[in-house]
């Protein structure tokens, strides 16, 4: 599961970068007013990336806590 989470984390980061580049290119070629709303998808992808990273760190800390609790008993 750890490998899957890391792959999906990088997937969201890659998708945010790709969407940003495409939307920026299309904004310059076709007009910013038409493509400005698509930056919401960039922000959504970045939010999912940071949320996933935060949750992975949180889960690692929780697993360490459980191991610590198990060794005390």
Number of C-alpha atoms within 10 A of each C-alpha: 6 8 8 8 14 13 11 15 20 14 14 20 18 15 16 21 14 13 19 19 13 12 19 17 14 15 16 10 10 10 12 14 8 10 17 13 11 15 15 12 15 21 14 13 22 19 15 17 21 15 12 18 17 11 13 16 11 12 12 12 12 12 12 12 11 12 11 11 10 9 7 7 5
